[in-house]
Structures are given as structure tokens and as C-alpha cells.
Amino acid sequence: MIGAVDAGSNAIRATVAKVSANGRIEVLARKRAAVRLGHQVFTEGHIPPTRATEAAEAFGKFGKLFRKYDVSEYRAVATSAVRNASNRRSVLSKIRRTSGLQLTTISGSEEARLVRGAVLQNFPKKRPPQLIADLGGGSLELSLLDKNGELIDSTCLPVGTVRVMEDWGLSGRISTSSYKELRRDVRDRLDAWRPAPRITGDVALCGGNARAWTRITPSSSRHGLATINACDLKKELRQTRRMGVTERKETYGVRTDRAEVMAIAGVVFRSLSAWLDVSRFVVPSAGLLDGVVLDMAAQRQQLQISA
């Protein structure tokens, strides 16, 4: 029985899974805490005391969940928000004292590696995605792969949804001028990374906002996975970015924290599709949390083989 925690910029998630001797993974429980660790980090450089307390309380609940399922091993990872917080050591210490769980920060490259492992499990072995884009609250990780699924190049761009929302003041409606300016900013950052690759395969889009947009713009599936049509995204985004948070909640049936950032995510996705000149994204139901579980299971198998 293993446990995993993803302390992201917009929410904290935990899962418990059973790993069999042959490596089969069965997820037994999932839990989510609406704690936005990225609040104020990207504008003021630190995690507020109240938010640190909320995180510690959430970890306390995750600890109870792990004990309920008799978890023998766990890994808890923190991403962009905690990486960027000047008071991260005190926050990590508070979480440890309150819950008994050890939270560690990981780099953007390690985050991308874990997500990549989870995504590849969702695609046919002989047809891996050519590019993986994982949009979180603090950053956008991009991984360019070869035909065998091996990494060619990667980057971590500071255009996460919570970061943009607070830096640009875009929690509600996005004006036409802000929309155009944000698109230019994303495009400039992409161009600074490398020339746009020629895409002949699939582009995998990961994260909660990507999954939310598959429900807004339902399209035909690919490899049994949901997709986002770039033209449908463009059309729906015209309406979504003009809505306030309350209207988005009522129209799309989403939580407040999702309603605040979903239009920003749409702008990033729109910018990415134009840069890559692709007409469709494939959206696997896999992310960092799944990658952590897979990585832990693989390590345990390796230890068994070595023994």
C-alpha cells in the first residue's frame, strides 16, 4: 500500500494505491484539499501564515487517510509555489510537525519527468505523444519526445494559471487588450525556448484545466482519450473570457478556484495551439500524482528484482 501527495499551486491532492507483486496498480482512494499555496507567492514571494496552516491541516487529513489504509510507504512532493516561496522551510517544517508527513520540493524537470511517465502509460507504446504540455498553477512544463517516447528537450515556463491571475489581475473577465497581451507574452516565451517543432504526432495536454476544457468543448476521442479541438476552443474562449467568476461557475458547473483560472488556461492553450500549428490536443487523465505512484511502484519492483 503506497501513498502519494501532490502539493500544487492551486490545490493539494493525495491518493492511496495498492501495488501487486507483478506491478499492477489499483487506486483505492483519492482526496483533494482546495488550498491555493500559490496565493501571494508569485506576487509577494511567500506563503501566507493562514495558507500554511490550511496546508498543514490538509496534510493532517492525508495522514489519517494513509493510516486508514495501512500505507507502508509514501512520497509527498511540492511544485512551483513552494519552490518559489522564501519561507518554504518554515512551511515544510509546520506541515511535518502538524501531520508527521514529510513534504519535499521537486524541480521543474523532475515534475516533468514524473508527468511524462504517467502520460506515456496512457498512449500506445508505439505511438507516444510528440509533445507533452502540463499546465499547473505556477508553471507550464513542456517535454518534446522522439518516436520512442524519449526526451529530446524540455522547459519550464512561468505562465501557470495562478501566477498569471495574480501577476496580471485576471481572476474575472479578460479584456481584449489583456487577452492579446497575454497571448503575445506566452508566444514570446515559447519562441525564447526554441523554434516551434514540426508536429506530426499527438500533443498531450495535462492538468485540471485541460480536463475541464474537454467537458466544455467535447470532441471525438483519440486512443480512447478525451480531446480538445483547437477551433472549438477558440470559439468558446471568446465567451468564457468575457464571463465573470460567478457566471463561469453557473455556466460550466465548476468550483470557484477553477472558474477563476479556466479562462487564463484557455488563453495559454490557444497560444500553444497557434505556436505549434495543431488542430487538436489529446488529454489523458493522468498527471503528477499518477506519476509519483508509478515511480514508487517501479522502484519497489526494482528492489524486488535486486533482492
Contacts in CASP RR format, 6 or more apart in sequence:
PFRMAT RR
TARGET T0000
AUTHOR 0000-0000-0000
METHOD contacts of the structure
MODEL  1
MIGAVDAGSNAIRATVAKVSANGRIEVLARKRAAVRLGHQVFTEGHIPPT
RATEAAEAFGKFGKLFRKYDVSEYRAVATSAVRNASNRRSVLSKIRRTSG
LQLTTISGSEEARLVRGAVLQNFPKKRPPQLIADLGGGSLELSLLDKNGE
LIDSTCLPVGTVRVMEDWGLSGRISTSSYKELRRDVRDRLDAWRPAPRIT
GDVALCGGNARAWTRITPSSSRHGLATINACDLKKELRQTRRMGVTERKE
TYGVRTDRAEVMAIAGVVFRSLSAWLDVSRFVVPSAGLLDGVVLDMAAQR
QQLQISA
1 16 0 8 1.000
1 17 0 8 1.000
1 18 0 8 1.000
1 19 0 8 1.000
1 28 0 8 1.000
1 69 0 8 1.000
1 70 0 8 1.000
1 71 0 8 1.000
1 72 0 8 1.000
2 16 0 8 1.000
2 17 0 8 1.000
2 18 0 8 1.000
2 19 0 8 1.000
2 71 0 8 1.000
2 72 0 8 1.000
2 73 0 8 1.000
2 74 0 8 1.000
2 75 0 8 1.000
2 293 0 8 1.000
2 296 0 8 1.000
2 297 0 8 1.000
2 300 0 8 1.000
3 14 0 8 1.000
3 15 0 8 1.000
3 16 0 8 1.000
3 17 0 8 1.000
3 66 0 8 1.000
3 71 0 8 1.000
3 73 0 8 1.000
3 74 0 8 1.000
3 75 0 8 1.000
3 293 0 8 1.000
3 296 0 8 1.000
4 14 0 8 1.000
4 15 0 8 1.000
4 17 0 8 1.000
4 74 0 8 1.000
4 75 0 8 1.000
4 76 0 8 1.000
4 77 0 8 1.000
4 289 0 8 1.000
4 292 0 8 1.000
4 293 0 8 1.000
4 296 0 8 1.000
5 12 0 8 1.000
5 13 0 8 1.000
5 14 0 8 1.000
5 59 0 8 1.000
5 62 0 8 1.000
5 74 0 8 1.000
5 75 0 8 1.000
5 76 0 8 1.000
5 77 0 8 1.000
5 101 0 8 1.000
5 103 0 8 1.000
5 289 0 8 1.000
6 12 0 8 1.000
6 13 0 8 1.000
6 14 0 8 1.000
6 77 0 8 1.000
6 79 0 8 1.000
6 288 0 8 1.000
6 289 0 8 1.000
6 292 0 8 1.000
7 37 0 8 1.000
7 55 0 8 1.000
7 76 0 8 1.000
7 77 0 8 1.000
7 78 0 8 1.000
7 79 0 8 1.000
7 81 0 8 1.000
7 82 0 8 1.000
7 103 0 8 1.000
8 37 0 8 1.000
8 38 0 8 1.000
8 78 0 8 1.000
8 79 0 8 1.000
8 80 0 8 1.000
8 81 0 8 1.000
8 82 0 8 1.000
8 136 0 8 1.000
8 137 0 8 1.000
8 288 0 8 1.000
9 36 0 8 1.000
9 37 0 8 1.000
9 38 0 8 1.000
9 41 0 8 1.000
9 79 0 8 1.000
9 80 0 8 1.000
9 81 0 8 1.000
9 136 0 8 1.000
9 137 0 8 1.000
9 138 0 8 1.000
9 160 0 8 1.000
9 162 0 8 1.000
9 163 0 8 1.000
10 36 0 8 1.000
10 38 0 8 1.000
10 136 0 8 1.000
10 137 0 8 1.000
10 161 0 8 1.000
10 162 0 8 1.000
10 257 0 8 1.000
10 261 0 8 1.000
11 32 0 8 1.000
11 33 0 8 1.000
11 34 0 8 1.000
11 35 0 8 1.000
11 36 0 8 1.000
11 257 0 8 1.000
12 32 0 8 1.000
12 33 0 8 1.000
12 35 0 8 1.000
12 37 0 8 1.000
12 55 0 8 1.000
12 58 0 8 1.000
12 59 0 8 1.000
12 62 0 8 1.000
13 30 0 8 1.000
13 31 0 8 1.000
13 32 0 8 1.000
13 33 0 8 1.000
13 289 0 8 1.000
14 30 0 8 1.000
14 31 0 8 1.000
14 32 0 8 1.000
14 33 0 8 1.000
14 62 0 8 1.000
14 65 0 8 1.000
14 289 0 8 1.000
15 27 0 8 1.000
15 29 0 8 1.000
15 30 0 8 1.000
15 31 0 8 1.000
15 289 0 8 1.000
15 293 0 8 1.000
16 27 0 8 1.000
16 28 0 8 1.000
16 29 0 8 1.000
16 30 0 8 1.000
16 65 0 8 1.000
16 66 0 8 1.000
16 69 0 8 1.000
16 71 0 8 1.000
17 25 0 8 1.000
17 26 0 8 1.000
17 27 0 8 1.000
17 28 0 8 1.000
17 293 0 8 1.000
17 297 0 8 1.000
18 25 0 8 1.000
18 26 0 8 1.000
18 28 0 8 1.000
19 25 0 8 1.000
19 26 0 8 1.000
19 296 0 8 1.000
19 297 0 8 1.000
19 300 0 8 1.000
20 26 0 8 1.000
21 304 0 8 1.000
23 297 0 8 1.000
23 301 0 8 1.000
25 293 0 8 1.000
25 294 0 8 1.000
25 297 0 8 1.000
27 293 0 8 1.000
28 69 0 8 1.000
29 65 0 8 1.000
29 69 0 8 1.000
31 61 0 8 1.000
31 62 0 8 1.000
31 65 0 8 1.000
33 54 0 8 1.000
33 55 0 8 1.000
33 58 0 8 1.000
33 61 0 8 1.000
33 62 0 8 1.000
34 255 0 8 1.000
34 257 0 8 1.000
35 51 0 8 1.000
35 54 0 8 1.000
35 55 0 8 1.000
35 58 0 8 1.000
36 51 0 8 1.000
36 162 0 8 1.000
36 257 0 8 1.000
37 47 0 8 1.000
37 51 0 8 1.000
37 55 0 8 1.000
37 78 0 8 1.000
37 81 0 8 1.000
37 82 0 8 1.000
37 85 0 8 1.000
38 47 0 8 1.000
38 51 0 8 1.000
38 80 0 8 1.000
38 81 0 8 1.000
38 137 0 8 1.000
38 138 0 8 1.000
38 162 0 8 1.000
38 163 0 8 1.000
38 166 0 8 1.000
39 47 0 8 1.000
39 48 0 8 1.000
39 51 0 8 1.000
39 162 0 8 1.000
39 166 0 8 1.000
40 46 0 8 1.000
40 47 0 8 1.000
40 48 0 8 1.000
40 51 0 8 1.000
40 166 0 8 1.000
41 47 0 8 1.000
41 81 0 8 1.000
41 84 0 8 1.000
41 85 0 8 1.000
42 81 0 8 1.000
42 84 0 8 1.000
42 138 0 8 1.000
42 158 0 8 1.000
42 162 0 8 1.000
42 163 0 8 1.000
42 166 0 8 1.000
42 167 0 8 1.000
43 166 0 8 1.000
43 167 0 8 1.000
45 84 0 8 1.000
45 85 0 8 1.000
45 86 0 8 1.000
46 85 0 8 1.000
46 86 0 8 1.000
46 87 0 8 1.000
47 55 0 8 1.000
47 81 0 8 1.000
47 82 0 8 1.000
47 85 0 8 1.000
47 87 0 8 1.000
47 88 0 8 1.000
47 91 0 8 1.000
52 87 0 8 1.000
52 90 0 8 1.000
52 91 0 8 1.000
52 94 0 8 1.000
52 95 0 8 1.000
53 94 0 8 1.000
55 91 0 8 1.000
55 94 0 8 1.000
55 95 0 8 1.000
56 94 0 8 1.000
56 95 0 8 1.000
56 97 0 8 1.000
56 98 0 8 1.000
56 99 0 8 1.000
57 98 0 8 1.000
59 76 0 8 1.000
59 95 0 8 1.000
59 98 0 8 1.000
59 99 0 8 1.000
59 100 0 8 1.000
59 101 0 8 1.000
59 103 0 8 1.000
60 98 0 8 1.000
60 99 0 8 1.000
60 100 0 8 1.000
60 101 0 8 1.000
62 76 0 8 1.000
62 99 0 8 1.000
62 101 0 8 1.000
63 99 0 8 1.000
63 100 0 8 1.000
63 101 0 8 1.000
66 74 0 8 1.000
66 101 0 8 1.000
73 296 0 8 1.000
73 300 0 8 1.000
74 101 0 8 1.000
75 292 0 8 1.000
75 295 0 8 1.000
75 296 0 8 1.000
76 101 0 8 1.000
76 102 0 8 1.000
76 103 0 8 1.000
76 104 0 8 1.000
77 103 0 8 1.000
77 104 0 8 1.000
77 105 0 8 1.000
77 106 0 8 1.000
77 111 0 8 1.000
77 114 0 8 1.000
77 288 0 8 1.000
77 292 0 8 1.000
78 88 0 8 1.000
78 92 0 8 1.000
78 103 0 8 1.000
78 104 0 8 1.000
78 105 0 8 1.000
78 106 0 8 1.000
79 105 0 8 1.000
79 106 0 8 1.000
79 108 0 8 1.000
79 111 0 8 1.000
79 136 0 8 1.000
79 138 0 8 1.000
79 139 0 8 1.000
79 288 0 8 1.000
80 108 0 8 1.000
80 136 0 8 1.000
80 137 0 8 1.000
80 138 0 8 1.000
80 139 0 8 1.000
80 160 0 8 1.000
80 163 0 8 1.000
81 137 0 8 1.000
81 138 0 8 1.000
81 162 0 8 1.000
82 88 0 8 1.000
82 91 0 8 1.000
82 92 0 8 1.000
82 103 0 8 1.000
82 105 0 8 1.000
83 105 0 8 1.000
83 107 0 8 1.000
83 108 0 8 1.000
84 138 0 8 1.000
85 91 0 8 1.000
88 105 0 8 1.000
92 103 0 8 1.000
92 104 0 8 1.000
92 105 0 8 1.000
95 101 0 8 1.000
95 103 0 8 1.000
96 102 0 8 1.000
96 103 0 8 1.000
106 114 0 8 1.000
108 139 0 8 1.000
108 141 0 8 1.000
108 156 0 8 1.000
109 154 0 8 1.000
109 156 0 8 1.000
111 134 0 8 1.000
111 141 0 8 1.000
111 156 0 8 1.000
111 288 0 8 1.000
112 132 0 8 1.000
112 134 0 8 1.000
112 141 0 8 1.000
112 142 0 8 1.000
112 143 0 8 1.000
112 154 0 8 1.000
112 156 0 8 1.000
113 151 0 8 1.000
114 287 0 8 1.000
114 288 0 8 1.000
114 291 0 8 1.000
114 292 0 8 1.000
114 294 0 8 1.000
114 295 0 8 1.000
115 132 0 8 1.000
115 134 0 8 1.000
115 141 0 8 1.000
115 143 0 8 1.000
115 206 0 8 1.000
115 286 0 8 1.000
115 287 0 8 1.000
115 288 0 8 1.000
115 291 0 8 1.000
116 132 0 8 1.000
116 143 0 8 1.000
116 145 0 8 1.000
116 151 0 8 1.000
117 291 0 8 1.000
117 294 0 8 1.000
117 295 0 8 1.000
118 284 0 8 1.000
118 286 0 8 1.000
118 287 0 8 1.000
118 288 0 8 1.000
118 290 0 8 1.000
118 291 0 8 1.000
118 294 0 8 1.000
119 129 0 8 1.000
119 132 0 8 1.000
119 204 0 8 1.000
119 206 0 8 1.000
119 284 0 8 1.000
119 286 0 8 1.000
119 287 0 8 1.000
120 128 0 8 1.000
120 129 0 8 1.000
120 149 0 8 1.000
121 286 0 8 1.000
121 290 0 8 1.000
121 294 0 8 1.000
122 204 0 8 1.000
122 223 0 8 1.000
122 225 0 8 1.000
122 284 0 8 1.000
122 285 0 8 1.000
122 286 0 8 1.000
123 129 0 8 1.000
123 202 0 8 1.000
123 204 0 8 1.000
123 223 0 8 1.000
123 225 0 8 1.000
123 284 0 8 1.000
124 223 0 8 1.000
127 201 0 8 1.000
127 202 0 8 1.000
127 223 0 8 1.000
128 145 0 8 1.000
128 147 0 8 1.000
128 148 0 8 1.000
128 149 0 8 1.000
129 145 0 8 1.000
129 201 0 8 1.000
129 202 0 8 1.000
129 203 0 8 1.000
129 204 0 8 1.000
129 282 0 8 1.000
130 144 0 8 1.000
130 145 0 8 1.000
130 197 0 8 1.000
130 199 0 8 1.000
130 200 0 8 1.000
130 201 0 8 1.000
130 202 0 8 1.000
130 203 0 8 1.000
131 142 0 8 1.000
131 143 0 8 1.000
131 144 0 8 1.000
131 145 0 8 1.000
131 197 0 8 1.000
131 199 0 8 1.000
131 203 0 8 1.000
131 204 0 8 1.000
131 276 0 8 1.000
132 141 0 8 1.000
132 142 0 8 1.000
132 143 0 8 1.000
132 145 0 8 1.000
132 203 0 8 1.000
132 204 0 8 1.000
132 206 0 8 1.000
133 140 0 8 1.000
133 141 0 8 1.000
133 142 0 8 1.000
133 203 0 8 1.000
133 204 0 8 1.000
133 205 0 8 1.000
133 206 0 8 1.000
133 272 0 8 1.000
133 281 0 8 1.000
134 140 0 8 1.000
134 141 0 8 1.000
134 142 0 8 1.000
134 206 0 8 1.000
134 207 0 8 1.000
134 287 0 8 1.000
134 288 0 8 1.000
135 160 0 8 1.000
135 161 0 8 1.000
135 205 0 8 1.000
135 206 0 8 1.000
135 207 0 8 1.000
135 209 0 8 1.000
135 210 0 8 1.000
135 265 0 8 1.000
135 268 0 8 1.000
135 269 0 8 1.000
136 160 0 8 1.000
136 161 0 8 1.000
136 162 0 8 1.000
136 207 0 8 1.000
136 208 0 8 1.000
136 209 0 8 1.000
137 160 0 8 1.000
137 161 0 8 1.000
137 162 0 8 1.000
137 163 0 8 1.000
137 261 0 8 1.000
138 158 0 8 1.000
138 159 0 8 1.000
138 160 0 8 1.000
138 161 0 8 1.000
138 162 0 8 1.000
138 163 0 8 1.000
139 156 0 8 1.000
139 157 0 8 1.000
139 158 0 8 1.000
139 159 0 8 1.000
139 160 0 8 1.000
139 163 0 8 1.000
140 156 0 8 1.000
140 157 0 8 1.000
140 159 0 8 1.000
140 160 0 8 1.000
140 268 0 8 1.000
141 154 0 8 1.000
141 155 0 8 1.000
141 156 0 8 1.000
141 157 0 8 1.000
142 154 0 8 1.000
142 155 0 8 1.000
142 156 0 8 1.000
142 157 0 8 1.000
142 193 0 8 1.000
143 151 0 8 1.000
143 153 0 8 1.000
143 154 0 8 1.000
144 151 0 8 1.000
144 152 0 8 1.000
144 153 0 8 1.000
144 154 0 8 1.000
144 194 0 8 1.000
144 197 0 8 1.000
145 151 0 8 1.000
145 152 0 8 1.000
146 152 0 8 1.000
153 194 0 8 1.000
155 193 0 8 1.000
155 194 0 8 1.000
157 186 0 8 1.000
157 189 0 8 1.000
157 190 0 8 1.000
157 193 0 8 1.000
158 189 0 8 1.000
159 185 0 8 1.000
159 186 0 8 1.000
159 189 0 8 1.000
159 268 0 8 1.000
160 264 0 8 1.000
160 268 0 8 1.000
161 209 0 8 1.000
161 261 0 8 1.000
161 264 0 8 1.000
161 265 0 8 1.000
161 268 0 8 1.000
162 261 0 8 1.000
164 170 0 8 1.000
164 182 0 8 1.000
164 264 0 8 1.000
164 268 0 8 1.000
165 171 0 8 1.000
165 260 0 8 1.000
165 261 0 8 1.000
165 264 0 8 1.000
168 178 0 8 1.000
168 182 0 8 1.000
170 178 0 8 1.000
170 182 0 8 1.000
170 263 0 8 1.000
170 264 0 8 1.000
171 245 0 8 1.000
171 260 0 8 1.000
171 261 0 8 1.000
172 243 0 8 1.000
172 244 0 8 1.000
172 245 0 8 1.000
172 260 0 8 1.000
172 263 0 8 1.000
173 241 0 8 1.000
173 242 0 8 1.000
173 243 0 8 1.000
173 244 0 8 1.000
174 182 0 8 1.000
174 241 0 8 1.000
174 242 0 8 1.000
174 263 0 8 1.000
174 264 0 8 1.000
174 267 0 8 1.000
179 241 0 8 1.000
179 267 0 8 1.000
182 264 0 8 1.000
182 267 0 8 1.000
182 271 0 8 1.000
183 267 0 8 1.000
183 270 0 8 1.000
183 271 0 8 1.000
183 274 0 8 1.000
186 267 0 8 1.000
186 268 0 8 1.000
186 271 0 8 1.000
186 272 0 8 1.000
186 275 0 8 1.000
187 271 0 8 1.000
187 274 0 8 1.000
187 275 0 8 1.000
190 196 0 8 1.000
190 271 0 8 1.000
190 272 0 8 1.000
190 275 0 8 1.000
191 275 0 8 1.000
196 275 0 8 1.000
196 276 0 8 1.000
196 277 0 8 1.000
197 276 0 8 1.000
199 276 0 8 1.000
199 277 0 8 1.000
199 278 0 8 1.000
202 222 0 8 1.000
202 223 0 8 1.000
202 282 0 8 1.000
203 276 0 8 1.000
203 278 0 8 1.000
203 280 0 8 1.000
203 281 0 8 1.000
203 282 0 8 1.000
204 281 0 8 1.000
204 282 0 8 1.000
204 283 0 8 1.000
204 284 0 8 1.000
205 228 0 8 1.000
205 269 0 8 1.000
205 281 0 8 1.000
205 282 0 8 1.000
205 283 0 8 1.000
206 283 0 8 1.000
206 284 0 8 1.000
206 286 0 8 1.000
206 287 0 8 1.000
207 287 0 8 1.000
208 258 0 8 1.000
209 258 0 8 1.000
209 261 0 8 1.000
209 262 0 8 1.000
209 265 0 8 1.000
209 266 0 8 1.000
209 269 0 8 1.000
210 228 0 8 1.000
210 265 0 8 1.000
210 269 0 8 1.000
210 281 0 8 1.000
210 283 0 8 1.000
211 226 0 8 1.000
211 283 0 8 1.000
211 285 0 8 1.000
212 252 0 8 1.000
212 254 0 8 1.000
212 258 0 8 1.000
212 262 0 8 1.000
212 265 0 8 1.000
213 228 0 8 1.000
213 233 0 8 1.000
213 262 0 8 1.000
213 265 0 8 1.000
213 266 0 8 1.000
213 269 0 8 1.000
213 283 0 8 1.000
214 226 0 8 1.000
214 227 0 8 1.000
214 228 0 8 1.000
214 283 0 8 1.000
215 252 0 8 1.000
216 236 0 8 1.000
216 240 0 8 1.000
216 252 0 8 1.000
217 228 0 8 1.000
217 229 0 8 1.000
217 232 0 8 1.000
217 233 0 8 1.000
217 236 0 8 1.000
218 226 0 8 1.000
219 226 0 8 1.000
219 227 0 8 1.000
219 228 0 8 1.000
219 229 0 8 1.000
219 232 0 8 1.000
219 280 0 8 1.000
220 227 0 8 1.000
221 227 0 8 1.000
222 280 0 8 1.000
222 282 0 8 1.000
223 282 0 8 1.000
225 282 0 8 1.000
225 283 0 8 1.000
225 284 0 8 1.000
225 285 0 8 1.000
226 282 0 8 1.000
226 283 0 8 1.000
226 285 0 8 1.000
227 280 0 8 1.000
227 281 0 8 1.000
227 282 0 8 1.000
227 283 0 8 1.000
228 269 0 8 1.000
228 280 0 8 1.000
228 281 0 8 1.000
228 283 0 8 1.000
229 279 0 8 1.000
229 280 0 8 1.000
230 270 0 8 1.000
230 273 0 8 1.000
230 278 0 8 1.000
230 279 0 8 1.000
230 280 0 8 1.000
230 281 0 8 1.000
231 279 0 8 1.000
233 266 0 8 1.000
233 269 0 8 1.000
233 270 0 8 1.000
233 273 0 8 1.000
234 270 0 8 1.000
237 263 0 8 1.000
237 266 0 8 1.000
237 267 0 8 1.000
237 270 0 8 1.000
240 248 0 8 1.000
240 262 0 8 1.000
240 263 0 8 1.000
240 266 0 8 1.000
241 263 0 8 1.000
241 266 0 8 1.000
241 267 0 8 1.000
243 251 0 8 1.000
243 263 0 8 1.000
244 259 0 8 1.000
245 256 0 8 1.000
245 259 0 8 1.000
245 260 0 8 1.000
246 259 0 8 1.000
248 254 0 8 1.000
248 259 0 8 1.000
248 262 0 8 1.000
248 263 0 8 1.000
249 255 0 8 1.000
249 256 0 8 1.000
249 259 0 8 1.000
252 259 0 8 1.000
252 262 0 8 1.000
254 262 0 8 1.000
269 281 0 8 1.000
273 279 0 8 1.000
273 281 0 8 1.000
END
